Amino acid sequence: MPISNIVRPEILPAGSSLRLRKYDCRFAFAPHWYRDVETLLLVNGKADPYDLSRLERMYSYWDEHGELFFIEALQECSFA
């Protein structure tokens, strides 16, 4: 649930090598995070993997009840 009368920016800088990107209903890159047993145990205390349906429900809930952003690591690109 967005904060009333405050427009959420698409991108928030978080230092020189990180930024936060506002959730935009794209999460196809995320399933492998929620299949890793060590990560699941740290986050949930259980090793139950997430499928796309469960991820969609989770991200939708978080987006409706808070401010949801993904952390992005910035990388330098070099063109040769």
Residue frames relative to the residue before (quaternion, step in Angstrom):
aa qw qx qy qz dx dy dz
M 1.0000 0.0000 0.0000 0.0000 0.00 0.00 0.00
P 0.3628 -0.7467 0.5124 0.2197 3.57 -0.46 1.15
I 0.5457 -0.5886 0.4813 0.3523 3.54 -1.21 0.56
S 0.5378 -0.6545 0.4271 0.3162 3.58 -0.82 1.00
N 0.8673 0.1222 -0.1146 0.4688 3.53 -1.14 0.85
I 0.6382 0.4673 -0.3548 0.4984 3.61 1.17 0.42
V 0.2928 -0.7523 0.5688 0.1574 3.55 -0.75 1.09
R 0.3347 -0.7380 0.5514 0.1982 3.55 -0.81 1.02
P 0.3831 -0.7048 0.5382 0.2586 3.59 -0.82 0.90
E 0.5718 -0.5882 0.4464 0.3574 3.56 -1.21 0.52
I 0.7953 0.1220 -0.0192 0.5935 3.58 1.00 -0.89
L 0.0799 -0.7633 0.6394 0.0475 3.56 -1.05 0.86
P 0.3782 -0.7102 0.5343 0.2591 3.63 -0.70 0.95
A 0.0557 -0.7908 0.6094 0.0120 3.56 -1.08 0.76
G 0.7865 -0.1664 0.0811 0.5891 3.55 0.90 0.95
S 0.7050 -0.4900 0.3178 0.4025 3.53 -1.30 -0.02
S 0.7954 0.2869 -0.1600 0.5094 3.62 1.12 -0.44
L 0.7233 0.3585 -0.2411 0.5386 3.60 1.27 0.12
R 0.0188 0.7589 -0.6501 -0.0338 3.50 -1.31 0.42
L 0.3643 -0.6868 0.5799 0.2435 3.55 -1.33 0.33
R 0.1428 -0.7804 0.6056 0.0615 3.57 -0.91 0.97
K 0.4854 -0.6799 0.4727 0.2804 3.56 -0.77 1.09
Y 0.5443 -0.6219 0.4601 0.3245 3.56 -1.01 0.85
D 0.0580 -0.8175 0.5725 -0.0254 3.56 -0.84 1.06
C 0.6070 -0.5925 0.3187 0.4230 3.57 1.22 0.63
R 0.5756 0.5341 -0.4035 0.4698 3.61 1.22 0.32
F 0.1739 0.7957 -0.5615 0.1463 3.56 -0.64 1.11
A 0.2713 0.8023 -0.4938 0.1973 3.59 1.22 0.42
F 0.6374 0.5355 -0.3177 0.4539 3.58 1.21 -0.46
A 0.6388 0.6181 -0.2956 0.3499 3.60 1.21 -0.46
P 0.5379 0.6708 -0.4296 0.2760 3.68 0.93 -0.57
H 0.6392 0.5330 -0.3618 0.4200 3.61 0.93 -0.71
W 0.5734 0.5755 -0.3878 0.4355 3.63 1.15 -0.49
Y 0.7636 0.3824 -0.1747 0.4901 3.54 1.00 -0.90
R 0.5912 0.4973 -0.3970 0.4955 3.56 1.21 0.61
D 0.5526 0.6099 -0.3821 0.4203 3.56 1.27 -0.28
V 0.4486 -0.7360 0.4408 0.2506 3.57 -0.49 1.24
E 0.6595 0.5121 -0.3238 0.4449 3.61 0.87 -0.88
T 0.6537 0.5042 -0.3080 0.4729 3.58 0.96 -0.87
L 0.6561 0.5170 -0.3128 0.4521 3.58 0.90 -0.93
L 0.6589 0.4999 -0.3172 0.4640 3.59 0.93 -0.82
L 0.6632 0.4994 -0.3096 0.4636 3.59 0.98 -0.78
V 0.7254 0.4458 -0.2408 0.4659 3.59 0.94 -0.91
N 0.8367 0.2205 -0.0634 0.4973 3.58 0.81 -1.04
G 0.4302 -0.6947 0.4731 0.3295 3.58 1.17 -0.39
K 0.7109 0.3186 -0.2263 0.5847 3.59 1.35 0.15
A 0.4176 -0.7194 0.5006 0.2399 3.56 -1.18 0.50
D 0.3363 0.7517 -0.5049 0.2586 3.63 1.14 0.47
P 0.3279 -0.7690 0.5104 0.2014 3.63 -0.51 1.12
Y 0.4156 -0.6855 0.5463 0.2426 3.55 -1.25 0.54
D 0.2229 -0.7201 0.6326 0.1778 3.56 -1.13 0.63
L 0.7300 -0.4332 0.2791 0.4488 3.62 -1.25 0.12
S 0.6303 0.5434 -0.3351 0.4418 3.58 1.01 -0.75
R 0.6728 0.4846 -0.2926 0.4764 3.57 0.92 -0.90
L 0.6347 0.5196 -0.3279 0.4687 3.60 1.02 -0.77
E 0.6439 0.5199 -0.3264 0.4567 3.58 0.94 -0.84
R 0.6514 0.5019 -0.3160 0.4733 3.61 0.93 -0.83
M 0.6629 0.5126 -0.3084 0.4502 3.59 0.91 -0.91
Y 0.7022 0.4549 -0.2787 0.4715 3.60 0.77 -1.01
S 0.6262 0.5288 -0.3414 0.4601 3.62 1.00 -0.72
Y 0.6467 0.5115 -0.3203 0.4664 3.58 0.94 -0.86
W 0.6749 0.4933 -0.3001 0.4595 3.58 0.83 -0.97
D 0.6642 0.5073 -0.3071 0.4553 3.59 0.96 -0.83
E 0.6857 0.4804 -0.2814 0.4689 3.60 1.02 -0.75
H 0.7788 0.3496 -0.1623 0.4949 3.59 1.10 -0.66
G 0.8009 0.1416 -0.0909 0.5747 3.60 1.19 0.17
E 0.5729 -0.5317 0.4762 0.4029 3.53 -1.28 -0.44
L 0.0727 -0.8387 0.5396 -0.0101 3.59 -0.36 1.23
F 0.0579 0.7747 -0.6223 0.0963 3.53 -0.79 1.15
F 0.3252 -0.6884 0.6041 0.2355 3.56 -1.27 0.48
I 0.3826 -0.6827 0.5702 0.2497 3.57 -1.12 0.69
E 0.0747 -0.7932 0.6040 0.0210 3.56 -0.84 1.00
A 0.2904 -0.7252 0.5992 0.1753 3.56 -1.00 0.90
L 0.3147 -0.7571 0.5469 0.1694 3.56 -0.78 1.05
Q 0.1157 -0.7889 0.6026 0.0339 3.54 -1.01 0.88
E 0.4306 -0.6620 0.5410 0.2891 3.54 -1.14 0.64
C 0.2184 -0.7552 0.6046 0.1280 3.54 -1.04 0.78
S 0.0906 -0.7752 0.6216 0.0674 3.53 -1.02 0.78
F 0.2058 -0.7736 0.5920 0.0937 3.53 -0.93 0.91
A 0.1371 -0.8117 0.5650 0.0565 3.56 -0.65 1.09
